[in-house]
Amino acid sequence: MPKTPIEFAAGTDSAGLELVDVYLWIFKRLIDGKDMAPELMPLVYAQEHRGNTDEVSLRAIEHRWGQHFANVPPLEDMPPEQLEAAREIMAKEEQRRQGAVQSLLGVCAAERFVGRLDA
């Protein structure tokens, strides 16, 4: 979890947010096939091969990972060392997850306590 608290700001108070708004507007117009001023095209070309988008849905996940999961052998066919390594990874990730949850719960409890002091 980040140590710095999240700050929300209006786009009018942040040049960075204004810039993001402009980029989103440009690419939305591009995706929708709408006309754009030729002066905007260098911004599109500069970003063209820097990222990608993908659908977030069960269908997209199945399309991307279905073949991979279809070829995963059954647990009983996996070598014991591989299963043990997987269990260690899962235990480590569960410990990390629980630490993050406890950290969040501590922050929430502290905020509630401070809220009571303010009341």
Buried (B, 14 or more C-beta within 10 A) or exposed (E): EEEEEEEEEEEEEEEEEEEEEEEEEBBEBBEEEEEEEEEBEEBBEEEEEEEEEEEEEEEEEEEEEEEEEEEEEEEEEBEEEEEEEEEEEEEEEEEEEEEEEEEEEEEEEEEEEEEEEEE
